[in-house]
Amino acid sequence: MTVALDQPVAAAKPARRGRFSINVVPYLQAAPLALILGAFLLLPILMIAVVSFWDYDFAAMYPDFLTTNYADTLGSWVTWKTYLNTLKYAGIVWALTLFIGFWVAYFLAFHIRTTAMQMVLFLVCTVPFLTSNIIRMISWIPVLGRNGLVNSTLVEIGLIPKPIEWLLYSEFAVVLAMVHLYTLFMVTPIFNTLMRIDKSLIEAARDAGASGWQVLWNVIIPLAKPGMAIGTIFVVTLVMADFSTVQVMSGGQSASVALMMKNQMSLLQYPAAAANAVVLLVLVLLMVAGILRIVDIRKEL
């Protein structure tokens, strides 16, 4: 009896070890990525949060725990106006990139029949992104300037008596440059979502008597919402963090949160800039959380 009872127990131990090792494997596989994210993402964010409570003067920073930086940030009407201006840019650029990006992706997905031509045209859209953002942004200056291509052409054909001043170094120029820079970040996820739509659903809607606009509104757009949400996260995040476009294309006449932080760092006001960075991060995370509450993007990941 003793031998008979010991044998099943001895046989069960290796199986228990095997289950334990199988359960550990996913954690071991995720460990390198977790270490990288912890070292290069979470740790820097934690350091920024810590520095945001430090004291400083014109020459140095002093480790401390003060809420003065946050009080100065949230208690200044200039800061609130800058945040509202940044949100205004984000809203306008998001609306324009969503409109342009959806129709470009729709054309590539449903009006180009061959997969090879779809890929060719999509790669054509990415050609400008082979150059730097700064170069693509600055390239608008000779186009929109007082003696640039647009003004010169309009004056020569007699449509305007003198050059239009607000084409460059204005909010219009900032929005135009941002739309040019970030539209592809909206096109790519929407195009990927539209390519996954089962064409039989569209055929079924047409067989049921739906018009083209009804198919678009009731079938295609609802199924494209995950791609729109991903593109929205990309565009809004990039616009909120952009300072070079606002500085160059507005000629210093407009402001954004990122530009304000850049100016604070140039004045060695690192704790104040860190406090602004934390506030901006919280704001962006709340916006992303709101988007994720409205649209479920897990099917696209």
N, C-alpha and C positions, 0 to 999 in steps of 0.2 A: 504493500500500500504506500509505503514511504517513497519508493522509487517511482511509482506511478503518479504520485502527486507532484514530485519534484520536476518531472520531465516537462509538463506543460508550463510550469513557472519559468524554467530555464529557456524554453522556446519563446516565451512571450517577451523576454528582455531585449533580444535583438530587434524585434518588431517595434518596440517602444523607442529604441535608439534611432531606428530608421525613420519613424514618424517625426521625431525631434529634429533630425538633420534635414528632412524635407521642409519642415516649417521654417528653419533658419535660412535656407537658401535665398528666398526673396529678399530678406533683410540684407544679406551679404551682397546681393546684386545691386541693391539700392544704396549701399553704403558709400561707394565712391562719389556718386552724384550728390548725396546728402552732404558729404564733406566739402565738395566744391561749392555748393550753394551756401553752406554755412560759413565758409571762409571768405567767399567773394561777394556774397549778397547780405546775409543776415548780420555778420560781424561789422561790416561798414555801416549798415543802418543803425546798429546798436551804438557804434562809436559816434555817429552824428547825433543821435538822441542824447548821449551823455554830454557831448560838447555843447549842446544847446542850452544846458543849465549852467555853463561856466561864466565867469566874469571876464572882462577884457578891458584894455585901454588901447591907446594908439600904438603901443609897442609890443604887447604880449597878452597871452591868455592865462587865466588863473583858475585852477580846478576849484569848483565850488558847487553849490546847489541853490541857484537863484531862479526865480520865475520872471525876472525883469525882462529877459529877452522876449518871452511870450507875451508879457504885458505890453511891451512896446510894439510888438508885431500886431497883436489883435486890438490894441487900443488906439491905433493911428488911422485916421480917415484916409490918408494917402495909401496905406497898405490895403485897406478895403477897396479903394478905387482901383488899385493895381490888380487885385484879385478879380474884381468884376470885369475889368478890361481883358484879362486873360481868359475868363470864362466866355466873354463875348467872342473873342477870336476862335476859341474852341467850338462854340456853337455854330458860327458861320462857316468855318472850314469843314466841320463835320457834315453840315447839311449839303454843302456843295460837293464834297468828295463822295458822299453817299449817293447823290443824284447822278453824278458823272460815272462813278464806279459801278453802280448797278447797271446802267445802260450799256457801258462798255462790256461788262461781264455777260450781260444778256445777249448782246450781239455775238460775242465769241461763242457762247454756249449753244444758242438756238438758231443762229443764222449762218454760221460757218459749218458746213456739213462734214468735212473731213477732219479727222483728228490731227493729221499732220499740219494742215493749214491753221487750225486752232492754236497749236503749239508755236508755229512760226509767228503768228500775229501777237500772241502773248509775249514771246521773246522780244518782238519789236517794241512792245510797251516797256520792257525792262531795259532797253538800250540806254536811255538817259541815266539810269541808275548805276551805270558803269563808271560815272564820274562822281566827283565829290559833291555833297550837298551845297557847299559854299560856292563852288564854281557854277552849279546850276542856278543858284540864287542870284549871284552877281551877273549872270548872263542876261537878266531882265533889265539891268540898268541901261545899256545902250538901246534897248527896245523901247523902254518907257520914258526915257529922259526928255528934257525940254527940246533938245535937238536930236532926239532918237528917231528910230524907224517909224513908230506910230505917228508921232506929231509931225514929222517931216512929210509923211504921205498924206495926212489929212489936210495940212496946209497947202500942199502942192495941188491937190485936186479941188481945193476951194471949199471944203466942208466946214472948216473953222478959220477964223481970221488970224488967230495967234495960237501958239502952243498951249496945250492943256497942262496946267501946273500940277494937278492932283494925281496924275498918273504915276508919279514916282515920289518917294519920300512921303508916303501917306498911308493911312490904314488900308486903302484899296490895294496898294502895292504889297503890303504885308500879307493880306488875305490871298492875293493872286499867287504870290510866291509859295505860300504854304500849301495851297491847293495843288500847285504844280509839284511840290516836293512829296506830298503824302497821298495823292490819289491812288497810286499803285498799292498802297497798304490796304485800301478798301477794295480794289479790284480783285486782288488775289484770293482772299477768303470767300468773297461772293461767287467768283468764278468756280472755285472748288466746290461750293455748295450746289450751284446750279448744275454742274456736271454730274452730281450724284442723284439728281431727280429722275425718277423712273418716267421715261417718255410715255409709257402706257397710261399714266395718270392724266397727262395732257390730252392724249387721244380720247380717253374716256370722257373728259369734260367737253371736248368738242363734239363727240357723238351725242352727248346729252343736250346739245343745243347752245352751249355757252359761247359767247363771242370772244374775240381775242382779248379785250380788256377784262372780261369776266374771268377768263383763264388766268390772266396775269394777276389780278387782284385776289382771287380766291384759291388759286393753286400755287402759282410760282412764288409770289411774295411771301406767303406764310411758310413755305418750305425753305425760302432763302434767308429767313430771319436769323438762324445761327451764324451764317456767314456775315450778315450785316452787323451782328453783335460783336463778332471778333474784329471786324474791320473798324468798328466804332471804338473799341478798346485801344487798338493800335493808334488810330488817328488822334483821339482825345489825349492819350498819354504823351504822344510826341509833341502835340501843339502846346500842352501845358508845360513841357520841359524845354521848349525852344526859346532861346534868347538871341541867337545870332541873326535870325531872319527879322525879328522885331527891331533889333538895333540898326541893321544895315538898311532894310527896305523902308523904314519909317524915318530914316535920317535923324534918329534920336528924338523924334517928336512924340513917340508913343512908348508905353512901358508894358512889361509883363513881369510875372513873379520871378521867372528864371533870370531875367535881365536884372531885376532888383537884387537877387542873390549874387549875381556875378559882380555887380558894383560893390556890394558889401564885402565880398572877398577881396576885391582889388584895394579896398581901404583897410584890409586886415581885420575886419569885423566878423571873424569866423563864427563865434557863438550866435550872433544875430542871424547870419546866413543859415546856420544849422537849425535854428528855431523856425525860420521860414521854410526850410526844406522839410521839416517834420510836419508842419501845418499843410504844406502842399501835398506831401505823401498821403496824409490822412484824407485830404479832400479827394485826391485821385482814387484812393481805395474805396471811398464811399461811392464815388461815381461808378466804378467798376462793379461794386457789389449791387448797386441798383440795376445795372445792365443785366447782371447774372440772375437777378430776381425776376426780371421780365422775360428773359430768353434763356432757354436751356441749351448751352453750347456743348454739352458733354458728347453728343453724337458726332461732333466735328473733331474731337480730340482723339 
